[in-house]
Every structure is written in C-alpha cells, then in structure tokens.
Amino acid sequence: MKHFVLPGLIVTGMLAWSVGGADPVRDINPARHPNLAAAQRLSHQAWEKVTAAQGANEWDLGGHAQKAKELLDQVNIELKMAAEAANHR
C-alpha cells in the first residue's frame, strides 16, 4: 500500500501547483522535527524567491523557474514523508 502513497502525493502536489500556483504547505511540527521543519521553511522561502524572480522577469525564464518550483513542491512532499516515517519509529 505504501507504494501508492508517493505517486498520489506527488500528483496532488503537482495539481495544487499547476491549478492555483499555491506555495508549498508547511506542516511539519517543529517541536517534533526541528531540522525537517527548518528545511521545509527554507524550501518555502526558496519557492517564494523563485516566484519573485518570475514576477521581476515578467515570467520569461524559459520554463526553468516553473520547473524549480515543481522540484521544490517535491522536496516539500519528501520532507513531510520523512517526518511521518520518523513518527512511525
């Protein structure tokens, strides 16, 4: 069953990004996982900076900024899954 979770989460993250352009969710509990929460916060900041760069360049960055945001969405998903895996130990 675990094999179906990751593709589903990635698809969900990609749909949220493509439909609304929403930034990644930051929901790792910093009290339980301070390092993972910090990494998630930094990936969120990177996502915001890429969005700012897109706006400053009138969204003309050859699609690379959008790809970077997709990868940051995947980072966010993996960080959340790491926290959940630690919770099960």
N, C-alpha and C positions, 0 to 999 in steps of 0.2 A: 504494500500500500504506500510506503514511503516514496516509491519511485514515481508516483503520480503527483506528489505534492509539489516538487520543484518546478516541473513544467507548468503546472497550474498557477503557481505563484508568479512565475516569470510572465506568463501570458496576462495575468491580472495586472501586474505592474506595467507592462507594455501598453495595455489598453488604457489604463489610467493616464499614462504619459501621453499617448497619441490622441486621446479624445479631449482631455482638458488641459494638457500641458502642466498638470499639477506637480508640485515638487514632491520629492520622496517623503514618505511618512517617517517620522522619528518617534519610535515607540519602544525602544529598548530601555528597560528600567535601569537608570544609572546607579541606584543603590545596590542592585544585584550584580550588575555587569558594568562597572565604571569604564573599563577600557573599550568594550564594544560600543557602549553608549557614546563615548567620546569619538570613536571612529565614525559612528553614524552621524554625529553632529558635524564633523568635518566634511563628510561626503555631502551632507546637505548644504554646507557653505560653498563647496565646490560647485554644486548644481546651481546655486544662486548666482555665482560669479560667471558661470557659462551663460546663463540666461541674460545677465547684464551685458556680456560681450556680444551676444546675439543682437540685443537691442541697439548697442552702440554702433554695430556694423550693419544695421538695417537687415539683419537675419541672413546676410550674404557671406556665409563662411563655408561654402562648398559642402554643406551637409555634415561636416565634421563635428560641429558643436552639438548638433542633434544626436549624433552617434555617441558623443561623450556623455550626454545626458542619459541616453539609454543604458550605457555601461554603468553610470552612477546609480540608476534605478536597480540594476542587477546587484551592485555592491550592497545597496540597502537591503535587498532581499536576503542575500547571503549572510549579512551581519545579523539580521533578525533570526535566521535559521541557526546560526552559531549560538546565539543566546538561548534559543529554545532547546538546542541539543545539550547545552550546559545545564539547563533546568532539569533535564531528564536523568542527569548523572547522580 
